[in-house]
Amino acid sequence: MPLFLRSVELNPGIDLFLIHRGDIGLALPKNVFQIRMSLSDIENCVRKNISDSLSLTHAYKLCDLKPFYAMLFPDLLKGYDFW
């Protein structure tokens, strides 16, 4: 992980958002942001921004939602041209 974070740091034109429950426990570069959210918080985003009939019972289901991340987290993407 330290090497990956260093590679992100060396690309200052790219910002990285890490959405997870806990703390990374590492010093993060200026262009890496921790967003702390529980699975139920993310499920609320799914229901609000995609469909109120979807539910997340397991974190591995987040992989299925990758194409919809821009719809899930529109506030994070304000001011960006690409995601």
MMTF fields as JSON, N, C-alpha, C and O atoms, coordinates in Angstrom:
{
  "mmtfVersion": "1.0.0",
  "mmtfProducer": "UNKNOWN",
  "numBonds": 331,
  "numAtoms": 332,
  "numGroups": 83,
  "numChains": 1,
  "numModels": 1,
  "chainsPerModel": [1],
  "groupsPerChain": [83],
  "chainIdList": ["A"],
  "bondAtomList": [4, 2, 8, 6, 12, 10, 16, 14, 20, 18, 24, 22, 28, 26, 32, 30, 36, 34, 40, 38, 44, 42, 48, 46, 52, 50, 56, 54, 60, 58, 64, 62, 68, 66, 72, 70, 76, 74, 80, 78, 84, 82, 88, 86, 92, 90, 96, 94, 100, 98, 104, 102, 108, 106, 112, 110, 116, 114, 120, 118, 124, 122, 128, 126, 132, 130, 136, 134, 140, 138, 144, 142, 148, 146, 152, 150, 156, 154, 160, 158, 164, 162, 168, 166, 172, 170, 176, 174, 180, 178, 184, 182, 188, 186, 192, 190, 196, 194, 200, 198, 204, 202, 208, 206, 212, 210, 216, 214, 220, 218, 224, 222, 228, 226, 232, 230, 236, 234, 240, 238, 244, 242, 248, 246, 252, 250, 256, 254, 260, 258, 264, 262, 268, 266, 272, 270, 276, 274, 280, 278, 284, 282, 288, 286, 292, 290, 296, 294, 300, 298, 304, 302, 308, 306, 312, 310, 316, 314, 320, 318, 324, 322, 328, 326],
  "bondOrderList": [1, 1, 1, 1, 1, 1, 1, 1, 1, 1, 1, 1, 1, 1, 1, 1, 1, 1, 1, 1, 1, 1, 1, 1, 1, 1, 1, 1, 1, 1, 1, 1, 1, 1, 1, 1, 1, 1, 1, 1, 1, 1, 1, 1, 1, 1, 1, 1, 1, 1, 1, 1, 1, 1, 1, 1, 1, 1, 1, 1, 1, 1, 1, 1, 1, 1, 1, 1, 1, 1, 1, 1, 1, 1, 1, 1, 1, 1, 1, 1, 1, 1],
  "groupList": [{"groupName": "MET", "atomNameList": ["N", "CA", "C", "O"], "elementList": ["N", "C", "C", "O"], "formalChargeList": [0, 0, 0, 0], "bondAtomList": [1, 0, 2, 1, 3, 2], "bondOrderList": [1, 1, 2], "singleLetterCode": "M", "chemCompType": "L-PEPTIDE LINKING"}, {"groupName": "PRO", "atomNameList": ["N", "CA", "C", "O"], "elementList": ["N", "C", "C", "O"], "formalChargeList": [0, 0, 0, 0], "bondAtomList": [1, 0, 2, 1, 3, 2], "bondOrderList": [1, 1, 2], "singleLetterCode": "P", "chemCompType": "L-PEPTIDE LINKING"}, {"groupName": "LEU", "atomNameList": ["N", "CA", "C", "O"], "elementList": ["N", "C", "C", "O"], "formalChargeList": [0, 0, 0, 0], "bondAtomList": [1, 0, 2, 1, 3, 2], "bondOrderList": [1, 1, 2], "singleLetterCode": "L", "chemCompType": "L-PEPTIDE LINKING"}, {"groupName": "PHE", "atomNameList": ["N", "CA", "C", "O"], "elementList": ["N", "C", "C", "O"], "formalChargeList": [0, 0, 0, 0], "bondAtomList": [1, 0, 2, 1, 3, 2], "bondOrderList": [1, 1, 2], "singleLetterCode": "F", "chemCompType": "L-PEPTIDE LINKING"}, {"groupName": "ARG", "atomNameList": ["N", "CA", "C", "O"], "elementList": ["N", "C", "C", "O"], "formalChargeList": [0, 0, 0, 0], "bondAtomList": [1, 0, 2, 1, 3, 2], "bondOrderList": [1, 1, 2], "singleLetterCode": "R", "chemCompType": "L-PEPTIDE LINKING"}, {"groupName": "SER", "atomNameList": ["N", "CA", "C", "O"], "elementList": ["N", "C", "C", "O"], "formalChargeList": [0, 0, 0, 0], "bondAtomList": [1, 0, 2, 1, 3, 2], "bondOrderList": [1, 1, 2], "singleLetterCode": "S", "chemCompType": "L-PEPTIDE LINKING"}, {"groupName": "VAL", "atomNameList": ["N", "CA", "C", "O"], "elementList": ["N", "C", "C", "O"], "formalChargeList": [0, 0, 0, 0], "bondAtomList": [1, 0, 2, 1, 3, 2], "bondOrderList": [1, 1, 2], "singleLetterCode": "V", "chemCompType": "L-PEPTIDE LINKING"}, {"groupName": "GLU", "atomNameList": ["N", "CA", "C", "O"], "elementList": ["N", "C", "C", "O"], "formalChargeList": [0, 0, 0, 0], "bondAtomList": [1, 0, 2, 1, 3, 2], "bondOrderList": [1, 1, 2], "singleLetterCode": "E", "chemCompType": "L-PEPTIDE LINKING"}, {"groupName": "ASN", "atomNameList": ["N", "CA", "C", "O"], "elementList": ["N", "C", "C", "O"], "formalChargeList": [0, 0, 0, 0], "bondAtomList": [1, 0, 2, 1, 3, 2], "bondOrderList": [1, 1, 2], "singleLetterCode": "N", "chemCompType": "L-PEPTIDE LINKING"}, {"groupName": "GLY", "atomNameList": ["N", "CA", "C", "O"], "elementList": ["N", "C", "C", "O"], "formalChargeList": [0, 0, 0, 0], "bondAtomList": [1, 0, 2, 1, 3, 2], "bondOrderList": [1, 1, 2], "singleLetterCode": "G", "chemCompType": "PEPTIDE LINKING"}, {"groupName": "ILE", "atomNameList": ["N", "CA", "C", "O"], "elementList": ["N", "C", "C", "O"], "formalChargeList": [0, 0, 0, 0], "bondAtomList": [1, 0, 2, 1, 3, 2], "bondOrderList": [1, 1, 2], "singleLetterCode": "I", "chemCompType": "L-PEPTIDE LINKING"}, {"groupName": "ASP", "atomNameList": ["N", "CA", "C", "O"], "elementList": ["N", "C", "C", "O"], "formalChargeList": [0, 0, 0, 0], "bondAtomList": [1, 0, 2, 1, 3, 2], "bondOrderList": [1, 1, 2], "singleLetterCode": "D", "chemCompType": "L-PEPTIDE LINKING"}, {"groupName": "HIS", "atomNameList": ["N", "CA", "C", "O"], "elementList": ["N", "C", "C", "O"], "formalChargeList": [0, 0, 0, 0], "bondAtomList": [1, 0, 2, 1, 3, 2], "bondOrderList": [1, 1, 2], "singleLetterCode": "H", "chemCompType": "L-PEPTIDE LINKING"}, {"groupName": "ALA", "atomNameList": ["N", "CA", "C", "O"], "elementList": ["N", "C", "C", "O"], "formalChargeList": [0, 0, 0, 0], "bondAtomList": [1, 0, 2, 1, 3, 2], "bondOrderList": [1, 1, 2], "singleLetterCode": "A", "chemCompType": "L-PEPTIDE LINKING"}, {"groupName": "LYS", "atomNameList": ["N", "CA", "C", "O"], "elementList": ["N", "C", "C", "O"], "formalChargeList": [0, 0, 0, 0], "bondAtomList": [1, 0, 2, 1, 3, 2], "bondOrderList": [1, 1, 2], "singleLetterCode": "K", "chemCompType": "L-PEPTIDE LINKING"}, {"groupName": "GLN", "atomNameList": ["N", "CA", "C", "O"], "elementList": ["N", "C", "C", "O"], "formalChargeList": [0, 0, 0, 0], "bondAtomList": [1, 0, 2, 1, 3, 2], "bondOrderList": [1, 1, 2], "singleLetterCode": "Q", "chemCompType": "L-PEPTIDE LINKING"}, {"groupName": "CYS", "atomNameList": ["N", "CA", "C", "O"], "elementList": ["N", "C", "C", "O"], "formalChargeList": [0, 0, 0, 0], "bondAtomList": [1, 0, 2, 1, 3, 2], "bondOrderList": [1, 1, 2], "singleLetterCode": "C", "chemCompType": "L-PEPTIDE LINKING"}, {"groupName": "THR", "atomNameList": ["N", "CA", "C", "O"], "elementList": ["N", "C", "C", "O"], "formalChargeList": [0, 0, 0, 0], "bondAtomList": [1, 0, 2, 1, 3, 2], "bondOrderList": [1, 1, 2], "singleLetterCode": "T", "chemCompType": "L-PEPTIDE LINKING"}, {"groupName": "TYR", "atomNameList": ["N", "CA", "C", "O"], "elementList": ["N", "C", "C", "O"], "formalChargeList": [0, 0, 0, 0], "bondAtomList": [1, 0, 2, 1, 3, 2], "bondOrderList": [1, 1, 2], "singleLetterCode": "Y", "chemCompType": "L-PEPTIDE LINKING"}, {"groupName": "TRP", "atomNameList": ["N", "CA", "C", "O"], "elementList": ["N", "C", "C", "O"], "formalChargeList": [0, 0, 0, 0], "bondAtomList": [1, 0, 2, 1, 3, 2], "bondOrderList": [1, 1, 2], "singleLetterCode": "W", "chemCompType": "L-PEPTIDE LINKING"}],
  "groupTypeList": [0, 1, 2, 3, 2, 4, 5, 6, 7, 2, 8, 1, 9, 10, 11, 2, 3, 2, 10, 12, 4, 9, 11, 10, 9, 2, 13, 2, 1, 14, 8, 6, 3, 15, 10, 4, 0, 5, 2, 5, 11, 10, 7, 8, 16, 6, 4, 14, 8, 10, 5, 11, 5, 2, 5, 2, 17, 12, 13, 18, 14, 2, 16, 11, 2, 14, 1, 3, 18, 13, 0, 2, 3, 1, 11, 2, 2, 14, 9, 18, 11, 3, 19],
  "groupIdList": [1, 2, 3, 4, 5, 6, 7, 8, 9, 10, 11, 12, 13, 14, 15, 16, 17, 18, 19, 20, 21, 22, 23, 24, 25, 26, 27, 28, 29, 30, 31, 32, 33, 34, 35, 36, 37, 38, 39, 40, 41, 42, 43, 44, 45, 46, 47, 48, 49, 50, 51, 52, 53, 54, 55, 56, 57, 58, 59, 60, 61, 62, 63, 64, 65, 66, 67, 68, 69, 70, 71, 72, 73, 74, 75, 76, 77, 78, 79, 80, 81, 82, 83],
  "secStructList": [7, 2, 2, 2, 2, 2, 2, 2, 2, 6, 7, 6, 6, 7, 7, 3, 3, 3, 3, 3, 1, 1, 7, 7, 7, 1, 7, 7, 7, 6, 6, 3, 3, 3, 3, 3, 7, 7, 2, 2, 2, 2, 2, 2, 2, 2, 2, 2, 2, 6, 7, 6, 6, 7, 7, 7, 1, 1, 4, 4, 4, 4, 4, 4, 4, 4, 4, 4, 2, 2, 2, 2, 7, 4, 4, 4, 4, 6, 6, 7, 1, 7, 7],
  "xCoordList": [0.81, 0.0, 0.862, 0.525, 1.949, 2.785, 3.297, 3.361, 3.659, 4.132, 3.006, 3.218, 1.826, 0.678, 0.379, 0.169, 0.358, 0.101, 1.171, 0.87, 2.405, 3.485, 3.251, 3.497, 2.783, 2.524, 1.388, 1.424, 0.389, -0.689, -0.148, -0.496, 0.694, 1.29, 2.086, 2.103, 2.735, 3.546, 2.699, 3.234, 1.397, 0.454, -0.477, -1.647, 0.014, -0.773, -2.034, -2.893, -2.161, -3.37, -4.508, -5.595, -4.259, -5.257, -5.556, -4.642, -6.829, -7.252, -7.838, -8.508, -7.579, -8.077, -8.917, -8.474, -10.124, -11.014, -11.082, -11.457, -10.726, -10.802, -12.014, -12.018, -13.03, -14.27, -14.261, -14.223, -14.296, -14.21, -14.652, -14.895, -14.752, -15.236, -14.188, -14.495, -12.98, -11.96, -10.981, -11.271, -9.823, -8.749, -7.627, -7.293, -7.05, -5.965, -4.763, -4.075, -4.522, -3.396, -2.068, -1.014, -2.108, -0.897, -1.031, -2.138, 0.098, 0.083, -0.342, 0.182, -1.29, -1.801, -1.297, -1.183, -0.994, -0.6, -1.755, -2.893, -1.448, -2.453, -3.596, -4.701, -3.34, -4.364, -5.082, -5.736, -4.958, -5.678, -6.568, -6.106, -7.843, -8.828, -9.548, -10.025, -9.62, -10.382, -11.811, -12.054, -12.745, -14.161, -14.676, -14.76, -15.015, -15.477, -16.987, -17.77, -17.357, -18.77, -18.961, -18.14, -20.033, -20.387, -21.128, -21.51, -21.32, -22.075, -23.499, -24.068, -24.069, -25.438, -25.465, -26.453, -24.403, -24.314, -24.294, -24.962, -23.52, -23.442, -24.783, -25.229, -25.414, -26.74, -27.727, -28.568, -27.634, -28.498, -28.238, -29.175, -26.964, -26.632, -27.226, -27.733, -27.165, -27.734, -29.23, -29.756, -29.907, -31.36, -31.754, -32.78, -30.95, -31.243, -30.948, -31.724, -29.826, -29.349, -29.569, -29.471, -29.863, -30.041, -31.451, -32.245, -31.75, -33.064, -33.342, -32.498, -34.526, -34.867, -35.194, -35.438, -35.199, -35.487, -34.21, -34.291, -33.044, -31.782, -31.321, -31.553, -30.676, -30.112, -28.718, -28.399, -27.899, -26.544, -26.457, -26.446, -26.397, -26.27, -24.822, -24.447, -24.009, -22.598, -21.743, -22.14, -20.58, -19.701, -19.222, -18.943, -19.12, -18.626, -19.567, -19.156, -20.809, -21.763, -21.4, -21.926, -20.497, -20.057, -19.386, -19.425, -18.775, -18.147, -19.19, -18.897, -20.393, -21.457, -21.88, -22.428, -21.624, -22.066, -21.004, -21.263, -19.83, -18.743, -19.173, -18.792, -19.944, -20.344, -21.205, -21.364, -21.748, -22.658, -22.032, -22.737, -20.744, -20.108, -20.317, -20.489, -20.303, -20.524, -21.927, -22.127, -22.887, -24.253, -24.374, -25.165, -23.579, -23.645, -23.069, -23.589, -22.003, -21.275, -21.136, -20.018, -22.248, -22.152, -21.457, -20.803, -21.583, -20.945, -19.419, -18.746, -18.873, -17.425, -16.886, -15.723, -17.721, -17.25, -17.475, -17.131, -18.042, -18.263, -16.907, -15.965, -16.843, -15.612, -14.646, -13.611, -14.96, -14.1, -14.698, -15.918, -13.838, -14.295, -14.439, -15.257, -13.643, -13.634, -13.665, -13.28, -14.122, -14.077, -13.558, -13.439],
  "yCoordList": [-1.192, 0.0, 1.269, 2.221, 1.316, 2.522, 2.831, 3.997, 1.808, 2.039, 2.535, 3.413, 1.978, 2.441, 3.903, 4.706, 4.255, 5.641, 6.577, 7.702, 6.116, 6.927, 7.146, 8.241, 6.13, 6.286, 7.274, 8.031, 7.274, 8.258, 9.66, 10.618, 9.769, 11.058, 11.64, 12.855, 10.793, 11.236, 11.623, 12.027, 11.499, 11.903, 12.969, 12.684, 14.192, 15.22, 15.65, 16.311, 15.294, 15.612, 14.644, 14.796, 13.644, 12.622, 12.655, 12.693, 12.641, 12.507, 11.116, 10.583, 10.546, 9.214, 9.296, 9.831, 8.769, 8.704, 7.257, 6.369, 7.024, 5.686, 5.663, 6.294, 4.936, 4.855, 3.533, 2.456, 3.642, 2.438, 2.746, 3.902, 1.719, 1.86, 2.358, 3.158, 1.907, 2.153, 3.24, 4.132, 3.14, 4.086, 3.338, 2.215, 3.949, 3.328, 3.081, 2.068, 4.003, 3.853, 4.247, 3.935, 4.932, 5.399, 6.887, 7.413, 7.548, 8.943, 8.968, 8.218, 9.831, 9.895, 11.14, 12.205, 11.006, 12.176, 13.183, 12.864, 14.39, 15.454, 15.104, 15.626, 14.229, 13.901, 12.572, 12.017, 12.075, 10.867, 11.241, 11.804, 10.919, 11.319, 10.097, 9.248, 10.016, 8.952, 9.417, 10.501, 8.608, 8.861, 7.703, 6.575, 7.97, 6.903, 6.732, 7.639, 5.547, 5.208, 3.745, 2.893, 3.474, 2.088, 1.519, 2.254, 0.224, -0.414, 0.128, 0.303, 0.392, 0.94, 2.375, 2.776, 3.152, 4.494, 4.409, 5.182, 3.459, 3.28, 2.783, 3.203, 1.899, 1.424, 2.588, 2.624, 3.529, 4.712, 5.514, 6.028, 5.626, 6.304, 5.562, 6.186, 4.238, 3.42, 3.681, 3.918, 3.636, 3.823, 5.238, 5.439, 6.211, 7.604, 7.934, 8.637, 7.429, 7.861, 6.883, 7.27, 5.629, 4.653, 4.058, 4.262, 3.333, 2.71, 2.398, 1.838, 2.762, 2.49, 1.023, 0.623, 0.223, -1.199, -2.049, -3.244, -1.448, -2.191, -2.231, -1.295, -3.315, -3.409, -4.019, -4.766, -3.686, -4.231, -5.041, -4.484, -6.327, -7.166, -7.576, -7.916, -7.543, -7.926, -6.929, -6.455, -6.617, -5.631, -6.067, -5.215, -7.354, -7.796, -7.366, -7.337, -7.034, -6.579, -5.198, -4.774, -4.49, -3.183, -3.301, -2.356, -4.437, -4.653, -4.557, -4.057, -5.03, -4.978, -3.543, -3.264, -2.645, -1.262, -0.337, 0.854, -0.849, 0.0, 0.921, 2.091, 0.451, 1.365, 2.544, 3.536, 2.422, 3.44, 4.339, 5.143, 4.223, 4.996, 6.5, 7.214, 6.985, 8.42, 8.821, 9.931, 7.942, 8.218, 8.076, 8.771, 7.169, 6.938, 8.091, 8.43, 8.688, 9.704, 11.002, 11.455, 11.603, 12.803, 13.97, 14.777, 14.073, 15.176, 15.095, 16.126, 13.886, 13.727, 14.161, 14.548, 14.1, 14.347, 15.769, 16.096, 16.617, 18.009, 18.656, 18.559, 19.309, 19.995, 19.146, 19.643, 17.887, 16.997, 16.809, 16.753, 16.713, 16.447, 14.948, 14.532, 14.133, 12.692, 11.987, 12.557, 10.752, 9.941, 8.57, 7.722],
  "zCoordList": [0.0, 0.0, 0.0, -0.704, 0.755, 0.701, -0.708, -1.097, -1.469, -2.838, -3.741, -4.577, -3.574, -4.357, -4.038, -4.948, -2.749, -2.357, -2.914, -3.311, -2.943, -3.51, -4.999, -5.506, -5.704, -7.137, -7.38, -8.35, -6.515, -6.635, -6.352, -7.042, -5.346, -4.993, -6.162, -6.356, -6.927, -8.058, -9.272, -10.304, -9.146, -10.198, -9.637, -9.384, -9.436, -8.759, -9.508, -8.925, -10.769, -11.527, -11.275, -11.833, -10.433, -10.126, -8.641, -7.816, -8.302, -6.911, -6.722, -7.606, -5.571, -5.244, -3.984, -2.968, -4.05, -2.902, -2.43, -3.195, -1.19, -0.591, 0.328, 1.385, -0.079, 0.69, 1.445, 0.85, 2.774, 3.596, 5.02, 5.367, 5.832, 7.205, 8.18, 9.064, 8.035, 9.05, 8.682, 7.886, 9.278, 9.028, 8.321, 8.698, 7.31, 6.561, 7.469, 7.343, 8.369, 9.282, 8.678, 9.232, 7.542, 6.859, 6.568, 6.448, 6.459, 6.019, 4.553, 3.729, 4.242, 2.875, 2.161, 2.767, 0.877, 0.088, 0.002, 0.343, -0.453, -0.559, -1.504, -1.36, -2.462, -3.446, -3.162, -4.045, -1.945, -1.527, -0.344, 0.649, -0.472, 0.524, 1.083, 0.33, 2.405, 3.062, 3.254, 3.785, 2.827, 3.047, 3.884, 3.4, 5.113, 6.006, 5.876, 6.157, 5.445, 5.276, 5.638, 5.298, 6.32, 6.606, 5.396, 4.486, 5.4, 4.332, 4.293, 3.216, 5.449, 5.473, 4.933, 4.318, 5.15, 4.564, 3.039, 2.352, 2.526, 1.076, 0.542, -0.526, 1.283, 0.87, 0.789, -0.109, 1.709, 1.654, 0.385, -0.227, -0.018, -1.272, -2.463, -3.395, -2.436, -3.508, -3.608, -4.695, -2.473, -2.484, -2.881, -3.53, -2.499, -2.823, -4.28, -4.927, -4.804, -6.111, -7.257, -8.421, -6.95, -8.03, -7.986, -8.904, -6.927, -6.807, -5.35, -4.65, -4.902, -3.503, -3.255, -2.117, -4.315, -4.131, -4.022, -3.737, -4.245, -4.135, -2.678, -1.913, -2.319, -0.976, -1.055, -1.98, -0.066, 0.033, 1.314, 2.412, 1.173, 2.361, 2.606, 3.728, 1.547, 1.668, 0.894, -0.171, 1.428, 0.806, -0.574, -1.417, -0.824, -2.13, -3.258, -4.418, -2.943, -3.956, -4.494, -5.523, -3.797, -4.282, -5.643, -6.431, -5.931, -7.243, -8.357, -9.443, -8.088, -9.086, -9.391, -10.457, -8.456, -8.607, -9.207, -9.374, -9.531, -10.037, -11.18, -11.176, -12.148, -13.231, -12.75, -13.461, -11.553, -11.041, -9.974, -9.363, -9.741, -8.67, -8.843, -7.855, -10.072, -10.287, -9.848, -9.354, -10.019, -9.572, -8.049, -7.411, -7.485, -6.04, -5.232, -4.17, -5.73, -4.973, -5.767, -6.011, -6.172, -7.011, -6.31, -6.97, -5.002, -4.278, -4.342, -4.35, -4.388, -4.478, -5.833, -5.947, -6.853, -8.217, -8.695, -9.831, -7.857, -8.267, -8.559, -7.773, -9.7, -10.091, -10.891, -11.335, -11.083, -11.875, -13.264, -13.422, -14.257, -15.626, -15.881, -16.702, -15.176, -15.393, -14.048, -13.027, -14.053, -12.839, -13.174, -12.289]
}
